[in-house]
Amino acid sequence: MIRETTSSFVLTLPLKTTISDNSALEKYFELSRRYYNAILGKLLKRYYLMIQSKKYIQICKMPKGKERNKMFDEVEKEFGLKGTAINK
């Protein structure tokens, strides 16, 4: 992917928040952090199970090519690491 050469600027402005706004934001960020880590943990468990499976190990030993890539996609889908399976 080619990077654009146009100039970019970032404007940073401080938020004028109240104590209750800060409290609400902190709660939201903490819940978001926990949610993200929970999802990441589940995906990592699925990934480690996948790379330990016999099918995955056999595919890794195959010569590189379209057939191998297709089989990798199937295994990822089987373990829920492909496309919308992650969102579910």
Secondary structure, 3 states (H helix, E strand, C coil): CCCCCCCCCCCCCCCCCCHHHHHHHHHHHHHHHHHHHHHHHHHHHHHHHHHHCHHHHHHHHCCCCHHHHHHHHHHHHHCCCCHHHCCC
